């Protein structure tokens, strides 16, 4: 199924649920949004959805899953694009902090 508009609505609802502490709903909404965005979305959009999922996973204590989601987000970005390179740095910083916590 491909419906980018619905995917963004689910993403917003998911982040709202996360802010309200309903991590299960947030995770489900974001995973559905990611599936819906596969066919038409730009890579930056997919990176955003994976980054949002990583935040939800991190907040719900699923740290290793969050690291994987951050890696996926980074993989959709172009390091040669100035704005995306800065975004890669920010996401990588969050991911690396989580990796240090896992190793500790």
N, C-alpha and C positions, 0 to 999 in steps of 0.2 A: 504494500500500500504506500502511496506517495502523496502526501498532502503537507506541504511545507508550512502553510498557514496554521493548520491544526497542530503541527509539531511545535511551532513557536508558542502557541497557546498552552500546550501541555508543559512546555519548558517553564513558562511563567508560573503556571499553577504548581508545578513541582517545586520551584524555588520558594513560592509562598508557603507550601506545605513544609518545606525544610525550615523556614523561619519560624513556623509554628510548632516545630518539633516532631512533625509527622514524617519521619525519614523513610518509612516504607512506601508511603504514597509518593513522596518526592522521587525516590529511586525508580519506582514503577513508571511514573509519568515521564521521567527523563529517558529511561530505556526505550519506552514506546516512541518518544519524540525522535530519538536517534534512528530507530528503525524506519520511521516515516520519512526521514530526511535523506535517506540513502540515495535516491535516484535524481533529485533535482537540485539539491542544495550545493552551494559553493563550499569549498574546503574550509573557509574561515567560519562558516556557519556550523559545520560539523565539529570543528575544533571548539567552538563556543559551547555546544551541547555536551561534548565530552568533558570539558572543563567544569561545567555546571554539575555534571554527574560526579566528577571527582570531589568537588566541594561537599556534596551531599554524603558521599561515601566516607569522606574524612570526618565529617561531623557526626556520623552515625557509628564511628569507631572501626569502620572497615578500611583500615589504613593501607593494607597491601593492595586491595582493589582500587583504592584511590590513586595509588602510585601508577597502577596500570592505566587507569583512565587519564591521568595527566600525560602519560607517555603517548597514548592515542591522540590526545589533543595536540600535542607537540608535532606528531607525525603528519598532521593535516596542514601545518603552517610552513611557509616559505622563509627560510633564514636569510634569503637574499632580498627580501622585501623589508624596507626599513621599519615600518610599523609592526609587521609580523615578527621581525627579529626581536623587537623589544618585548612583545607578548611572549615569545618563546622564553626569553630570559626570566620573565616574571613567573610563568608556569613552571619552568625548570627549577626555579628557586623554591617554590612551594613543594614540588616533588622531592627535591634533594633534602629538604628539611624533614619530610616524612621518612625518607630512607634512613636518615641519621637516627630518628626515633626508633625505627624498627631494629637497627643494628645495636642500639644501646641496651 
